């Protein structure tokens, strides 16, 4: 067997590791810099050279400190960094994501089924080449430590050098500050280490208990039901209801009393998008959300889900796709239509006049779009079957995604058909997506970019409403937000509340 034994001083070791970290994991970082800076100008060259030097020196300094304190801890920490760096750079290169605080929240709220869909041979190659092989070098190398005096001198001189370099770039801080979120989200390993810390600090600062809203009251005994369907990664531009040139809504386009609104999402990832749909106003605080509020105020509330990333739901009837599949019949119980199992019967069995049903789907979530619908809904061909979306042609990717919209059309149509049979109820269906989706435009895939820099594909969403005969009429406005869901639901169900905002209600 090949024996790899190298003796290095701590100074040389951390410089080599810093160079390896720079070489293996920072192509996306400097690709962004070159694409957003005039690198042919003297000022541009100064910024690029300074960023290279700062990255090498600061990383070496941090590694120097860690290894001086403990070589064993330092080695295993570096192994962890290189493995995670390899994973992070794979996702950055493959899907165009940025590892910022919101993306960390997205990752931490991803379940096993969702995360396993990203598995690919390319991912293994990244892990082996960029993670495992450098880790062998990290572990095998013998490090000769330095004295406390030498450590103090080296650290002080390095900090002085960094301070001088930063001062020399004072005129460029405006550009760096403007792009700090993106730069920070591409610098490894600090993109995820710093943003994981920021994520948990933010979570800790949130109210651990929901802020209860003022009590509401039911003002009539008219039988009313609202079915709110929270879509996943559905963007409005691929719905023929919104003018798309492919017929992705063959069933809904024939429905009477169906209306579509122009809408944008509050965020580009599920956790924040779902929260925004369910809260009375867009806020960073954890206020009581719509299902919890109505359940506490004597409304029948049913939540059915095949997804995750939901705010805390405090109701009696919380049902997952797994529990519903026990009573589901047919070949499509492994898809989102499992949420329709016994839906009409559950409504009729309710002893209450006011009913809210929320169906949280996962139909258009990538990267495995072609696995999100039954085979008979593969209307557009050929389709992308790879999790490495950049390997597919743009048309194959669009076809696979469009088929998820055709399947969504079918699910919404079935909800409407169920509601039509409830002759004693005034019924409404609302379909709102949590966020949009990038499908290769500007070389971006899926979602999760910071809203401030995200393309419109990631936040232009469908907001579709169907109403039963003689129930309600809509206001003439055609531009709404996700927050309209809360107040419109209160209005339709005849719920009086001190937090009700008529300006966020779509009904006359």
For each residue, the residues with C-beta under 8 A, 3 or more apart:
1:
2:
3:
4: 136 137 140
5: 140 142
6: 137 140 141 142
7: 141 142 144
8: 12 13 16 141 142 143 144
9: 12 13 143 144 146
10: 13 14 64 67 68 143 144 145 146
11: 14 15 64 146 154
12: 8 9 15 16
13: 8 9 10 16 17 67 141 143
14: 10 11 17 18 60 61 63 64 67
15: 11 12 18 19 56 60
16: 8 12 13 19 20
17: 13 14 20 21 59 60 63 78 138
18: 14 15 21 22 55 56 57 59 60 63
19: 15 16 22 23 56
20: 16 17 23 24 134 137
21: 17 18 24 25 26 59 81 82 85 188 189
22: 18 19 25 26 52 55 56 59
23: 19 20 26
24: 20 21 82 85 86 89 130 134
25: 21 22 85 86 88 89 130 188 189
26: 21 22 23 29 30 55 186 187 188
27: 30 31 89 93
28: 31 32 89 92 93 186
29: 26 32 33 55 183 186 187 188
30: 26 27 33 34 48 51 52
31: 27 28 34 35
32: 28 29 35 36 179 182 183 186
33: 29 30 36 37 39 47 48 51 183
34: 30 31 37 39 48
35: 31 32
36: 32 33 179
37: 33 34 44 47 48 175
38: 41 43 44
39: 33 34 44 45 48
40: 44 45
41: 38 44 45
42: 45 46
43: 38 46 47 171 172
44: 37 38 39 40 41 47 48
45: 39 40 41 42 48 49
46: 42 43 49 50 168 169 172
47: 33 37 43 44 50 51 169 172 175 176
48: 30 33 34 37 39 44 45 51 52
49: 45 46 52 53
50: 46 47 53 54 165 168 169 172
51: 30 33 47 48 54 55
52: 22 30 48 49 55 56
53: 49 50 56 57 165
54: 50 51 57 58 162 165 166
55: 18 22 26 29 51 52 58 59 187
56: 15 18 19 22 52 53 59 60
57: 18 53 54 60 61 158 161 162
58: 54 55 61 62 162
59: 17 18 21 22 55 56 62 63
60: 14 15 17 18 56 57 63 64 158
61: 14 57 58 64 65 155 158 159 162
62: 58 59 65 66
63: 14 17 18 59 60 66 67 74 78
64: 10 11 14 60 61 67 68 151 154 155 158
65: 61 62 68 69 155
66: 62 63 69 70 73 74 77
67: 10 13 14 63 64 70 71 74 75 143 145
68: 10 64 65 145 146 151
69: 65 66 73 74
70: 66 67 73 74
71: 67 74 75 143 145
72: 75 76
73: 66 69 70 76 77
74: 63 66 67 69 70 71 77 78
75: 67 71 72 78 79 138 139
76: 72 73 79 80
77: 66 73 74 80 81
78: 17 63 74 75 81 82 135 138
79: 75 76 82 83 135 138 139
80: 76 77 83 84
81: 21 77 78 84 85 188 189
82: 21 24 78 79 85 86 130 131 134 135 138
83: 79 80 86 87 127 131 132 135
84: 80 81 87 88 189 192
85: 21 24 25 81 82 88 89 130 131 188 189
86: 24 25 82 83 89 90 126 127 129 130 131
87: 83 84 90 91 123 126 127 131
88: 25 84 85 91 92 99 188 189 191 192
89: 24 25 27 28 85 86 92 93 126 130 188
90: 86 87 93 94 122 123 126 127
91: 87 88 94 95 97 99 118
92: 28 88 89 95 96 97 98 99 186
93: 27 28 89 90
94: 90 91 122 388 389 390 445
95: 91 92 367 389 444 445 446
96: 92 438 442 443 444 445 449
97: 91 92 103 446 448 449
98: 92 103 181 182 185 186 191 448 449 450
99: 88 91 92 103 104 185 186 191 192 195
100: 103 104 181 184 185 191 195 450
101: 104 105 195 198 199 202
102: 105 106 267 268 269 272 448 450
103: 97 98 99 100 106 107 185 195 269 448
104: 99 100 101 107 108 192 195 196 198 199
105: 101 102 108 109 199 269 271 272
106: 102 103 109 110 269 270 271 309 448
107: 103 104 110
108: 104 105 199
109: 105 106 270 271 308 309
110: 106 107 114 115 308 309
111: 114 115 308
112: 115 116
113: 116 117
114: 110 111 117 308 362 365
115: 110 111 112 118
116: 112 113 119
117: 113 114 367 368 371 387
118: 91 115 123 367 387
119: 116 123 387
120: 123 124 386 387 388
121: 124 125
122: 90 94 125 126 388
123: 87 90 118 119 120 126 127
124: 120 121 127 128
125: 121 122 128 129
126: 86 87 89 90 122 123 129 130 131
127: 83 86 87 90 123 124 130 131 132
128: 124 125 131 132 133
129: 86 125 126 132 133
130: 24 25 82 85 86 89 126 127 133 134
131: 82 83 85 86 87 126 127 128 134 135
132: 83 127 128 129 135 136
133: 128 129 130 136 137
134: 20 24 82 130 131 137 138
135: 78 79 82 83 131 132 138 139
136: 4 132 133 139 140
137: 4 6 20 133 134 140 141
138: 17 75 78 79 82 134 135 141
139: 75 79 135 136
140: 4 5 6 136 137
141: 6 7 8 13 137 138
142: 5 6 7 8
143: 8 9 10 13 67 71
144: 7 8 9 10
145: 10 67 68 71
146: 9 10 11 68 150 151 154
147: 150 151
148: 151 152
149: 152 153
150: 146 147 153 154
151: 64 68 146 147 148 154 155
152: 148 149 155 156
153: 149 150 156 157
154: 11 64 146 150 151 157 158
155: 61 64 65 151 152 158 159
156: 152 153 159 160
157: 153 154 160 161
158: 57 60 61 64 154 155 161 162
159: 61 155 156 162 163
160: 156 157 163 164
161: 57 157 158 164 165
162: 54 57 58 61 158 159 165 166
163: 159 160 166 167
164: 160 161 167 168
165: 50 53 54 161 162 168 169
166: 54 162 163 169 170
167: 163 164 170
168: 46 50 164 165
169: 46 47 50 165 166 172 173 176
170: 166 167 173
171: 43 174
172: 43 46 47 50 169 175 176
173: 169 170 176 177
174: 171 177 178
175: 37 47 172 178 179
176: 47 169 172 173 179 180 183
177: 173 174 180
178: 174 175
179: 32 36 175 176 182 183
180: 176 177 183 184
181: 98 100 184 185 450 452 453
182: 32 98 179 185 186 450 453
183: 29 32 33 176 179 180 186 187
184: 100 180 181 187 190 191 194 195
185: 98 99 100 103 181 182 191 195 450
186: 26 28 29 32 92 98 99 182 183 191
187: 26 29 55 183 184 190 191
188: 21 25 26 29 81 85 88 89 191 192
189: 21 25 81 84 85 88 192 193
190: 184 187 193 194
191: 88 98 99 100 184 185 186 187 188 194 195
192: 84 88 99 104 188 189 195 196
193: 189 190 196 197
194: 184 190 191 197 198
195: 99 100 101 103 104 184 185 191 192 198 199
196: 104 192 193 199 200
197: 193 194 200 201
198: 101 104 194 195 201 202
199: 101 104 105 108 195 196 202 203
200: 196 197 203 204
201: 197 198 204 205
202: 101 198 199 205 206
203: 199 200 206
204: 200 201
205: 201 202
206: 202 203 284 285 286
207: 210 211 285 286
208:
209: 286
210: 207 286 287 288 289 292 312 314
211: 207 285 286 287 288
212: 288 296
213: 216 280 287 288 293 497 498 499
214: 497 498 499
215: 297
216: 213 293 294 297 490 495 496 497
217: 297 495 496 497
218: 221 297 298 299 353 354 493 494 495 496
219: 494 495 496
220: 494
221: 218 353
222: 353 426 494
223: 353 424 425 426
224: 353 354 355 425 426 427 428 471 492 493 494
225: 347 354 355 356 357 419 422 425 426 427 428
226: 355 356 357 427 428 429 430 489 492 493
227: 357 358 359 415 419 427 428 429 430
228: 277 290 356 357 358 359 430 432 485 489
229: 358 359 361 411 412 415 429 430 431 432
230: 274 277 307 358 359 360 361 432 433 434
231: 234 361 363 364 408 431 432 433 434 461 462
232: 270 307 360 361 362 363 364 365 433 434
233: 364 365 366 433 434 435 436 437 446 447
234: 231 238 239 363 364 404 405 408 433 436 437 461 462
235: 238 433 436 437 457 458 460 461 462
236: 239 242 260 262 263 433 436 460 461 462
237: 242 244 457 460
238: 234 235 244 246 248 398 401 402 405
239: 234 236 242 244 248 249 260 405 462 464
240: 243 244 245 246 247 248 249 253
241: 244 249 252 253 258 260 462 464
242: 236 237 239 260 462
243: 240
244: 237 238 239 240 241 248
245: 240
246: 238 240 380 402
247: 240 250 253
248: 238 239 240 244 402 405 406 409
249: 239 240 241 252 253 405 406 409
250: 247 253 254 406 409
251: 254 255 409 410 412 413
252: 241 249 255 258 409 412 413 464
253: 240 241 247 249 250
254: 250 251
255: 251 252 258 413 416 466
256:
257: 466 467 468 469
258: 241 252 255 416 464 465 466
259: 464 465 466 467 474
260: 236 239 241 242 462 463 464 465
261: 463 464 465 478 479 480 484 506
262: 236 463 478 479 480
263: 236 432 460 461 462 463 479 480 481 482 484
264: 459 460 461 481
265: 268 273 276 433 434 435 436 459 461 482
266: 272 273 276 282 451 481 482 483
267: 102 271 272 273 276 435 451 459
268: 102 265 273 435 436 447 448 449 450 451 454 458 459
269: 102 103 105 106 272 273 309 434 435 447 448
270: 106 109 232 273 274 307 308 309 434 435
271: 105 106 109 267 274 275 309 311
272: 102 105 266 267 269 275 276
273: 265 266 267 268 269 270 276 277 433 434 435 482
274: 230 270 271 277 278 309 310 311 360 434
275: 271 272 278 279 289 311
276: 265 266 267 272 273 279 282 482 483
277: 228 230 273 274 432 434 482 485 486
278: 274 275 289 290 291 311 485 486
279: 275 276 282 283 287 289 290 483 486
280: 213 287 290 483 486 487 499 501
281: 287 483 501
282: 266 276 279 481 482 483
283: 279 287
284: 206
285: 206 207 211
286: 206 207 209 210 211 311
287: 210 211 213 279 280 281 283
288: 210 211 212 213 292 293 296
289: 210 275 278 279 292 293 311 313
290: 228 278 279 280 293 294 356 485 486 489
291: 278 294 295 301 303 313 315 356 358
292: 210 288 289 295 296 312 313 314 315
293: 213 216 288 289 290 296 297
294: 216 290 291 297 299 301 354 356 489 493 495
295: 291 292 299 301 314 315 316
296: 212 288 292 293 314
297: 215 216 217 218 293 294 495
298: 218 352 354
299: 218 294 295 352 354 355 356 493 495
300: 317 350 351 352 354 355 356
301: 291 294 295 315 316 317 355 356 357 358
302: 315 317 319 346 355 356 357 358
303: 291 313 315 317 318 319 357 358 360
304: 319 320 321 324 339 343 357 358 359 360
305: 308 310 318 319 320 321 339 359 360
306: 320 321 336 338 339 360 361 362
307: 230 232 270 310 360 361 362 365
308: 109 110 111 114 270 305
309: 106 109 110 269 270 271 274
310: 274 305 307 313 360
311: 271 274 275 278 286 289
312: 210 292
313: 289 291 292 303 310 318
314: 210 292 295 296
315: 291 292 295 301 302 303 318
316: 295 301
317: 300 301 302 303 346
318: 303 305 313 315
319: 302 303 304 305 323 324
320: 304 305 306 323 324
321: 304 305 306 324 325 336 338 339
322: 325
323: 319 320 326
324: 304 319 320 321 327 328 338 339 341 342
325: 321 322 328 333 334 338 341
326: 323
327: 324 341 342
328: 324 325 333 338 341
329: 333
330: 333
331: 374
332: 335 337 338 374
333: 325 328 329 330 337 338 341
334: 325 338
335: 332 338 363 372 373 374 407
336: 306 321 339 361 362 363 372 407 411
337: 332 333 340 410 411 414
338: 306 321 324 325 328 332 333 334 335 341
339: 304 305 306 321 324 336 343 359 361 411
340: 337 343 359 411 414 415 418
341: 324 325 327 328 333 338
342: 324 327 345 346
343: 304 339 340 346 347 357 415 418
344: 347 348 418 421 422
345: 342 348 349
346: 302 317 342 343 349 350
347: 225 343 344 350 355 357 418 422 425
348: 344 345 422
349: 345 346
350: 300 346 347 355
351: 300
352: 298 299 300 355
353: 218 221 222 223 224
354: 218 224 225 294 298 299 300 493 494 495
355: 224 225 226 299 300 301 302 347 350 352 425
356: 225 226 228 290 291 294 299 300 301 302 489 493
357: 225 226 227 228 301 302 303 304 343 347
358: 227 228 229 230 291 301 302 303 304
359: 227 228 229 230 304 305 339 340 415
360: 230 232 274 303 304 305 306 307 310
361: 229 230 231 232 306 307 336 339 408 411
362: 114 232 306 307 336 365 372
363: 231 232 234 335 336 372 373 404 407 408 411
364: 231 232 233 234 369 372 401 404 405 408 433 437
365: 114 232 233 307 362 372
366: 233 369 389 401 437 445 446
367: 95 117 118 386 387 388 389 445 446
368: 117 371 372 387
369: 364 366 372 383 384 397 400 401 403 404
370: 373 378 383 384 385 400 403
371: 117 368
372: 335 336 362 363 364 365 368 369 404 407
373: 335 363 370 377 378 403 404 406 407
374: 331 332 335 377 407
375: 378
376:
377: 373 374 403 406 407 410
378: 370 373 375 381 383 403
379: 402 403 406
380: 246 383 398 399 400 402 403 406
381: 378 399
382: 395 396 399
383: 369 370 378 380 396 399 400 403
384: 369 370 389 392 393 396 397 399 400
385: 370 392 400
386: 120 367 389 391 392
387: 117 118 119 120 367 368
388: 94 120 122 367 391 392
389: 94 95 366 367 384 386 392 397 439 440 445 446
390: 94 440 443 445
391: 386 388
392: 384 385 386 388 389 396 397 400
393: 384 396 397
394: 397 398 439 440
395: 382 398 399
396: 382 383 384 392 393 399 400
397: 369 384 389 392 393 394 400 401 439 440
398: 238 380 394 395 401 402 439
399: 380 381 382 383 384 395 396 402 403
400: 369 370 380 383 384 385 392 396 397 403 404
401: 238 364 366 369 397 398 404 405 437 439
402: 238 246 248 379 380 398 399 405 406
403: 369 370 373 377 378 379 380 383 399 400 406 407
404: 234 363 364 369 372 373 400 401 407 408
405: 234 238 239 248 249 364 401 402 408 409
406: 248 249 250 373 377 379 380 402 403 409 410
407: 335 336 363 372 373 374 377 403 404 410 411
408: 231 234 361 363 364 404 405 411 412 431
409: 248 249 250 251 252 405 406 412 413
410: 251 337 377 406 407 413 414
411: 229 336 337 339 340 361 363 407 408 414 415
412: 229 251 252 408 409 415 416 429 431 464 466
413: 251 252 255 409 410 416 417
414: 337 340 410 411 417 418
415: 227 229 340 343 359 411 412 418 419 429
416: 255 258 412 413 419 420 429 466
417: 413 414 420 421
418: 340 343 344 347 414 415 421 422
419: 225 227 415 416 422 425 427 429 466 468
420: 416 417 427 468
421: 344 417 418
422: 225 344 347 348 418 419 425 427 468
423:
424: 223
425: 223 224 225 347 355 419 422 468
426: 222 223 224 225 468 470 471 472 492
427: 224 225 226 227 419 420 422 467 468 471
428: 224 225 226 227 465 466 467 468 471 472 492
429: 226 227 229 412 415 416 419 464 465 466
430: 226 227 228 229 463 464 465 485 488 489
431: 229 231 408 412 462 463 464 465
432: 228 229 230 231 263 277 461 462 463 464 482 485
433: 230 231 232 233 234 235 236 265 273 364 436 461 462
434: 230 231 232 233 265 269 270 273 274 277 461
435: 233 265 267 268 269 270 273 447 458 459 461
436: 233 234 235 236 265 268 433 447 456 457 458 459 460 461
437: 233 234 235 364 366 401 446 447 457 458
438: 96 441 442 444 445 446 447 449 455 457 458
439: 389 394 397 398 401 445 457
440: 389 390 394 397 443 444 445
441: 438 444 455 457
442: 96 438 455
443: 96 390 440
444: 95 96 438 440 441 449 455 457 458
445: 94 95 96 366 367 389 390 438 439 440
446: 95 97 233 366 367 389 437 438
447: 233 268 269 435 436 437 438 454 458
448: 97 98 102 103 106 268 269 458
449: 96 97 98 268 438 444 453 454 455 458
450: 98 100 102 181 182 185 268 453 454
451: 266 267 268 454 459
452: 181
453: 181 182 449 450
454: 268 447 449 450 451 458 459
455: 438 441 442 444 449 458
456: 436 459 460
457: 235 237 436 437 438 439 441 444 460
458: 235 268 435 436 437 438 444 447 448 449 454 455
459: 264 265 267 268 435 436 451 454 456
460: 235 236 237 263 264 436 456 457
461: 231 234 235 236 263 264 265 432 433 434 435 436 482
462: 231 234 235 236 239 241 242 260 263 431 432 433
463: 260 261 262 263 430 431 432 480 484
464: 239 241 252 258 259 260 261 412 429 430 431 432
465: 258 259 260 261 428 429 430 431 474 506
466: 255 257 258 259 412 416 419 428 429
467: 257 259 427 428 471 472 473 474
468: 257 419 420 422 425 426 427 428 471
469: 257
470: 426
471: 224 426 427 428 467 468 492
472: 426 428 467 491 492 507 508
473: 467 507 508
474: 259 465 467 506 507 508
475: 505 506 507 508
476:
477: 480 506
478: 261 262
479: 261 262 263
480: 261 262 263 463 477 484 506
481: 263 264 266 282 484 504
482: 263 265 266 273 276 277 282 432 461 485
483: 266 276 279 280 281 282 486 487 504
484: 261 263 463 480 481 487 488 504 505 506
485: 228 277 278 290 430 432 482 488 489
486: 277 278 279 280 290 483 489 490 504
487: 280 483 484 490 491 500 501 502 504 505
488: 430 484 485 491 492 504 505 506 507
489: 226 228 290 294 356 430 485 486 492 493 495
490: 216 486 487 493 495 496 497 500 505
491: 472 487 488 494 495 500 505 507
492: 224 226 426 428 471 472 488 489 507
493: 218 224 226 294 299 354 356 489 490
494: 218 219 220 222 224 354 491
495: 216 217 218 219 294 297 299 354 489 490 491 500
496: 216 217 218 219 490 500
497: 213 214 216 217 490 500
498: 213 214
499: 213 214 280
500: 487 490 491 495 496 497 505
501: 280 281 487 504 505
502: 487 505
503:
504: 481 483 484 486 487 488 501
505: 475 484 487 488 490 491 500 501 502
506: 261 465 474 475 477 480 484 488
507: 472 473 474 475 488 491 492
508: 472 473 474 475
